[in-house]
């Protein structure tokens, strides 16, 4: 990235965590990451702690925290379904662990709740694509706290997760 002034890259969350743990200061000597404007983190759940650790670790080499874009993609969709806007810091929502794990409900957690589960927003769907939350019968859910993620293909099929 530094040598060729790359601007866009992508990797799963574990790769960014691996960089934080394994890339030494010696290996970073002379490296300039300031040209990186789109650093996609996807293909698996995005860990908010990894986002923070990566930004803190590589900030002194020119990495800008807002260039990290948590994304959601599917190989079947050419690796892009949702993206956040550029130059926005990642958004993290924290929910009560007990309600989430026992009832499947996403109840907003208090700031001081150390047991909360954190989820990183992957942004909005691309034009021509849609991401929906549906209930068990496949009807659009009006509730923001539970449902099944559905990504209808532009030509009518659905993927259910």
C-alpha positions in Angstrom: 0.0 0.0 0.0 2.8 2.4 0.9 5.1 1.7 -2.1 2.4 2.1 -4.8 0.2 4.5 -2.9 -2.7 2.1 -2.9 -6.1 3.6 -2.0 -8.5 0.6 -1.7 -8.1 -2.8 0.0 -10.3 -5.4 1.6 -9.9 -8.2 4.1 -11.8 -10.1 6.7 -11.7 -8.9 10.3 -9.2 -11.6 11.4 -6.6 -10.2 8.9 -6.7 -6.7 10.5 -6.4 -8.3 13.9 -3.5 -10.3 12.7 -1.8 -7.1 11.5 -2.2 -5.5 14.9 -0.7 -8.5 16.6 2.1 -9.5 14.2 3.4 -6.5 12.3 6.3 -5.0 14.1 7.4 -1.4 14.4 10.6 -2.4 12.5 8.5 -3.7 9.6 6.6 -0.4 9.5 9.7 1.8 9.3 9.2 4.2 6.3 5.6 3.0 5.6 3.1 5.7 4.8 -0.6 4.6 4.9 -2.1 8.0 4.3 -3.1 7.2 0.7 -5.5 4.5 2.0 -9.0 5.9 1.6 -11.2 2.7 1.5 -10.2 -0.1 3.8 -13.0 -2.7 3.7 -13.5 -5.1 6.6 -16.0 -7.8 5.9 -16.6 -11.5 5.1 -17.1 -12.3 8.8 -18.4 -10.4 11.8 -16.6 -7.1 12.3 -15.2 -6.7 15.8 -15.4 -3.2 17.1 -12.3 -3.8 19.3 -10.3 -4.7 16.1 -11.4 -1.5 14.4 -10.1 0.5 17.4 -6.9 -1.5 17.8 -6.1 -1.3 14.1 -6.6 2.5 14.0 -4.6 3.0 17.1 -1.7 0.8 16.0 -1.4 2.2 12.4 -2.5 5.8 13.0 1.1 6.9 13.5 1.8 5.6 10.0 -0.9 7.8 8.4 -3.8 5.4 8.6 -7.1 7.4 9.0 -9.7 5.8 11.3 -12.5 6.9 9.0 -11.1 5.0 6.0 -12.0 1.7 7.7 -15.4 0.6 6.2 -17.2 -2.3 7.8 -19.0 -4.0 4.9 -21.4 -6.9 4.3 -21.0 -8.8 1.1 -21.8 -12.1 -0.6 -19.7 -13.9 -3.2 -23.0 -14.4 -5.0 -23.4 -10.6 -5.2 -19.9 -10.0 -6.4 -18.9 -9.2 -2.9 -21.0 -6.1 -2.4 -24.4 -5.7 -0.8 -23.9 -2.9 1.7 -21.3 -0.2 2.3 -21.2 2.7 4.7 -20.5 6.2 3.3 -16.8 7.1 2.9 -15.1 9.4 5.5 -17.5 8.3 8.3 -16.3 6.6 11.4 -17.7 3.1 12.0 -20.9 3.0 13.9 -21.3 0.5 16.7 -24.5 -0.5 18.5 -24.4 -2.3 21.8 -27.3 -4.5 23.0 -28.1 -6.4 26.2 -26.4 -9.8 26.0 -29.1 -11.6 28.0 -32.1 -10.4 25.9 -30.1 -11.1 22.6 -28.9 -14.6 23.5 -32.0 -15.9 25.2 -34.8 -14.1 23.3 -33.2 -13.0 20.1 -34.1 -9.4 20.9 -31.8 -6.4 20.4 -32.4 -4.2 23.4 -30.1 -1.2 23.5 -27.6 -1.6 26.3 -26.5 1.0 28.9 -23.1 2.6 28.2 -21.6 1.0 31.3 -23.0 -2.5 30.6 -19.8 -4.6 30.4 -21.7 -7.7 29.2 -23.2 -6.0 26.2 -22.8 -7.5 22.7 -21.5 -5.0 20.2 -22.5 -5.0 16.5 -20.8 -2.9 13.8 -23.0 -1.3 11.1 -22.2 -2.3 7.6 -23.9 0.7 6.0 -26.7 0.9 3.5 -27.4 -1.4 0.5 -26.2 -0.5 -3.0 -28.6 0.9 -5.5 -30.6 -1.8 -7.1 -30.3 -4.1 -4.0 -32.3 -4.3 -0.9 -31.7 -5.6 2.6 -34.8 -6.5 4.6 -35.6 -7.8 8.1 -38.6 -10.1 8.0 -40.5 -12.2 10.6 -40.8 -16.0 10.7 -43.5 -15.9 8.0 -41.5 -13.7 5.6 -43.4 -10.5 6.2 -41.5 -7.3 6.5 -40.8 -6.8 10.2 -41.8 -3.4 11.8 -39.8 -4.3 14.9 -36.2 -3.1 15.0 -35.3 -5.7 17.6 -35.7 -9.1 15.8 -36.1 -10.8 12.5 -34.4 -12.7 9.7 -32.0 -10.9 7.3 -33.1 -11.3 3.7 -31.3 -10.0 0.6 -33.6 -10.1 -2.4 -31.7 -10.4 -5.7 -32.5 -7.6 -8.2 -34.4 -10.2 -10.3 -36.6 -11.5 -7.5 -34.9 -14.4 -5.7 -34.1 -14.2 -2.0 -31.2 -15.3 0.2 -32.2 -15.9 3.8 -29.6 -15.8 6.6 
